Amino acid sequence: MRPDLENGSERVPDASRTHLLELGFVDVADVLDNGIPDPPTPDIGLRTDGVGLFYSGQYNVVFGDPESGKTLLLDYVTAEVLNAGGGVLRIDLDHNGPEPTVTRLLDFGADEKRLRDHERFLYIQPDSSAQIREIAAVMTVWEPNLVVIDSLGELVPLCSAGTDKADDFTAVHRRYIKPFTDTGAAVVAIDHLSKGSDSRAYGATGTVAKKRVIGGTSIRVTVDSAFTPGKGGSAFLAIHKDRHGGLRQSSPTGDKEPLAGKFVMLADKTSIHPPAADARNPGETAPAEDIAAVAGLEPPPTSGNDAQKRLHWNAHRARTAYKAWKKENQR
């Protein structure tokens, strides 16, 4: 310990401390005196057990393959928020169209009066980054509960940025996404998976900065039963990132991306079901035939990379099968 800190003597004079605060340093003593709040919990996009998928006041993401149910999931969440008395802004950059969007919202049970109410529901198809900035300025007064950006793949180039450039995306987030989270809304952007079989395991397309700026959750959406008009469908929801851990606390353990739930759309009812306590992510579970193929290698493989080279599979498939085979042989 420094001698000048002993016996309660102050290291920084009051005048210097004032200057530090003017520079933007946080007064930690003030934080401690006022009490540190509990970490936030996800409260938007509720499962049937009341646990949410997304955090209010944070930037959240859902991603997956085309027609995996990403937009349908956010349509359902939109209807849920509207019917609970909240306000929703839909930023449609993916050209879904107002008529199909409103039709889906009605199918999910959205109250028509609230869809008609411009103080509850707003839909827009912006065609410039300047327009998005203007929309964000309006939201400081409108104060939405949910903002859906569909999709991130259209937003980034609209802002003259590249999805593979970290600095570009960080700037897009700061200028065009963060202003919406500053309103207190749960901002949920829809994104797409990488095309490469190996890179898909790491999440959505583009720079790692896209994951770094997520302050809420990133949810991977994977089709279980294909969504068919009039018949429904279902999709697994897995946790790719959960900065505050509130969703992970209410989800199974044991997988790198644990299941957060299952989005089930039936002809007459739609809901997000919580996973069973021992549920495993199907995307991280190797099929029996893959495990058998690894088991049949002579000599036995020494690693996932070894199995990949000998079976001529992609890295993700080989690692998953090798891990499952090894676990079976350790019992």
Secondary structure, 3 states (H helix, E strand, C coil): CCHHHHHHCCCCCHHHHHHHHHHCCCCHHHHHHHCCCCCCCCCEEECCCCCEEECCCCEEEEEECCCCCHHHHHHHHHHHHHHCCCCEEEEECCCCCHHHHHHHHHHCCCCHHHHHCCCCEEEECCCCHHHHHHHHHHHHHHCCCEEEEECHHHHHHHCCCCCCCHHHHHHHHHHHHHHHHCCCCEEEEEEEECCCCCHHHHCECCCCHHHHCCCCEEEEEEEEEEEECCCEEEEEEEEEEECCCCCHHHCCCCCCCCEEEEEEECCCCEEEECCCCCCCCHHHCCCHHHHHHHHCCCCCCCCHHHHHHHHCCCHHHHHHHHHHHHHHHCC
